[in-house]
Every structure is written in structure tokens, then in C-alpha cells.
Amino acid sequence: MSTPHLSEQELLRREKLNELVIMGIEPYPAALYPVNSNSAYIKEHFTPEKKEEFADICIAGRIMSVRDMGKANFAVIQDANGKIQLYLRRDDICTGEDKSLYDIVWKKLLDIGDIIGIRGFVFITKTGETSVHVKELTLLSKSLRPLPIVKEAEGQTFDAVTDPEFKYRQRYADLIINPTVKETFVKRTKLINSIREFLNGHNALEVDTPVLQSIPGGATARPFITHHNALDVPFYLRIANELYLKRLVVGGFDWVYEFSRNFRNEGMDRTHNPEFTILEFYVAYKDYLWMMETTEQLLEKAAIDVTGDTNIAVGDKKISFKAPFKRIAIYDAIKEHTGFDVSRMNEGQLRSVCKQLHIPVDEKMGKGKLIDEMFGAKCEHHYIQPTFIIDYPVEMSPLTKKHRDKQGLVERFELLINGKEIANAYSELNDPVDQRERFEEQVKLMERGDDEAMFIDHDFLRALEYGMPPCSGIGIGIDRLSMLLTNQPSIQDVLLFPQMRPESL
């Protein structure tokens, strides 16, 4: 394996590493370091009246800046909670005649990016900044690669690194130098915790279902294909966990949910990533009308838990998560934004309308796909405030119960926010005969060349034949919801490690 090209700075840091070893200083010590505080706690709670409480604190962090003042230095370290200033004097951290720890190690062999541990006491400087007066210093990890330079002044960041190639490929460095990035992912975790709290509060059961599946069911999407060596058969990374969760409803669980990592071998853009997270839950004896109300409650709570408000800034827009949300039938939406009433059109007529609207279609697309393309191209982007698009044609929804009142439709909704689908839900189809016929229609589409059509899942049909109670299910896109609640323009900004082309090192 060839040695990577090293810059002058990287070579210099390796020389310093060797000098530290020669001096008997372990650059990567294995011993426990007894941290007993952190930057945020110190800055929030310290007052001169509490100096005894802060007379012996031990913190650790990464050196982010140094101001050399000869026999004394100011430095800033960053830990998991923020930054804090250090004050170091040669006479404090050295003993006797040996001043090498300060003069050689601190001033010559340590660099910005190194991780250190310090013991000392807290005080307030003449300029009013809460700082730690260092009495002991320990090197915990020598950094061999310099951090990108980011300027800061008075708490504001300047020249932040914004290059997506750097940010997404080297997320570890991005988290170090761009302080707002970590907050995005803290909020994402708050979102997931809020949803989990809501569901657990309703006695829902969190479960795990297979990621490797013999049939990629539960959605219309192109799967990733792999091979199971021990069984010598092809397997698929799941495109959805729906059919397994519904098997559990058959088995007697009334409310199950899963935060599912799904994989779809399709395009990448600012709202799509091949690997993504979706929440799905299924509830026995409920329908899609109940699910709309429950979704409103869940998302209103999540918005408050993550941001403190139901009114969210998304780019230059204000979006309200206050329930209730608007509802409109998909045919009404298409008529409103195209002028065409497509509710009674056959496939040929739909294809003609798409041509008139300059929507690209091909012969592989059936009636459901044509309507989907029409809605996506001409309607979707208009729905900025949370809106339930309801009552879809049966051809678009092979897993959905037929509408109780409207011929040719199913009891389904999609939730759109800021012009994008955030959730998809049904009154679930529990008639095994009807379900088999719907699967067979999907096979016909597959034979026409539609590589997103569903496979027939014979085991799922067998499960339905045992009897599944009436139920409703939903899938909520966690990545897209995270984008909204953290005001991020791209899905890559809410994924710690988005997919990228392999890097040539």
C-alpha cells in the first residue's frame, strides 16, 4: 500500500510526535482521564461566590486557538458541550528548575487540534470571560492533521467551511470546526426521542424487523440486491418494513412501530438518499381518518420538543405545525393546478394529458404511475403548509383498503410539507383475495418493464389468510422531517454520513 502524500504541516506534526516519544511523553495514553466538569456547565454556573465549588475542576477537550504571551498563554479548548478559555503560566504547570513542560511541550510540540486534559480552578478575567487557570496539563491525543482554519470573533463564526465535498466526506472535521453542525444532529435526536416518547405513551411496542429480505416488499421502489452465501440465494436490502410489521398485527400486537433503515437503489438529490430512515407504525382497529388526527398530534408535539414552537422557519417561509392540517383529495388537487379532471380517465387519456402538460412519461407506466407523475410535476410543490392529500386511485395503492364510499379510490393520504412528501398512510388492506389480485396487477406492470413494481409476497398473503384485524399504518420520513425542523436545505445536511462516490486517496 502506497504512503499518502504528506503536506509540510503533516510532516512537521509527525516530527513533534517523535520528539514527544523521545521525551517519554505518551502521545496517546490509555489511562482513564478523570473529567469532572465541562465547558457549558462551568460557564453557566460559575460565579465568584461559588469559587470553592470550582477550585479543582478537571476537563478535557481539543485545542482550538492559542495566544502566546511569553511566560503565560491564553488558549481555547472545545469539548462536547462548547468552548472555554484557558489561562496557562509557566510557573504553574512546571515544578522546580524543569520548565520543559511549558517551554518545549506546550509552546513547541503541541498544536491546534491536539486533545488535552487540564486540572485547575475557575476565575473571571479582567475582560469578564469565564476561564480556567491551568495547574496541570496532560496530552491525551496528538493531532497529525491540521484543522481547516475558521475565524471567530465575539462568538461569531467567519469563513466557515461550506464546501459540500469536505462537509459530507469528512463529517468528523466538519463537526469540529462548524459549531452549528452538531446542533443539527442534536435536534435530530430530540425529534426521534419525541416521537418515541409519544408512541410509548400510547403503549405502542417498538420492534425490529429484517433488513435482509428474500422479497423486497412494502413499497414500489428499485431494490439493492445482494447474495446470501450460506443459503446460496439472492437477498434484497429492505425498501420498507411494512409487510413485516403487518405480520405482527396478524400475530396479535395491536400497535407496533420501528425506526427503519431502508434502502432504495434510485437517484440522489437534495431530498433523496439511497439509505434513509423512516418511522412506520401500525395500529389495529383504526383507519386513515384516525391516523390523520394522530399524525397531527405527533408532529405538533415534535415541533415543540425540537424547536420550542409550532411555527417553524424553513428558508424564507414560516410553516405552522399547529393542528389541524388542511385536507384535499388528489383528484381535486390535480384539477385545481392543471385544469384537468382526470378522475374518470383511462390510461390512454391520462397519457394524452401528460403530453399536453409536457410531463415525460413512457409506455411502462400504468394508470397509477401516470397520475403520480402528474401530481408530482404540477401539484406537489404548491403545498407549503402541512396538507393531507387524500383518497388516491386504487391503481396507485396496491396495499390499501378500497374507499368505503367512493368507487375506484382507496383510503390513503400523503402528508406534504414545504412541497415534499413527509408521510404516507393507509387504511390497510386486510382482504387476502383482493390483496392477491393487487399483487398480480403489479406483476403485470413488472412484465411491462416497471422495475419499481411490487413482487408477490406469498408468505404475507398466507399471513393475511389467517386474518388481520382492520388497521391503519403510516410511514414518516425522518430525514425530511429533520430537514424541516432544523431548517436545512439538503437531506445530506441531516445525515451524518451521506452516500458519496468513493474517494481517490
Secondary structure, DSSP 8 states (H G I E B T S, - for coil): -------HHHHHHHHHHHHHHHTT--SS--S-------HHHHHHH--GGGTTTTSSEEEEEEEEEEEE-SSEEEEEEEETTEEEEEEEEHHHH-BTTB-HIIIIIIIII--TT-EEEEEEEEEE-TTS-EEEEEEEEEEEE---S-----EEETTEEES----HHHHHHTHHHHHHH-HHHHHHHHHHHHHHHHHHHHHHHTT-EE----SEESS--SS-----EEEETTTTEEEEE-S--HHHHHHHHHTT-SEEEEEEEEE--S--BTTB-SEEEEEEEEEET--HHHHHHHHHHHHHHHHHHHHSSSEEEETTEEEE--S--EEEEHHHHHHHHHS---TT--HHHHHHHHHHTT----TT--HHHHHHHHHHHHTGGG--S-EEEEEEEGGG-TTB-B-SSSTTEEEEEEEEETTEEEEEEEEB---HHHHHHHHHHHHHHHHTT-TTS----HHHHHHHHH---SEEEEEEEHHHHHHHHHT-SSGGGG-SS--------
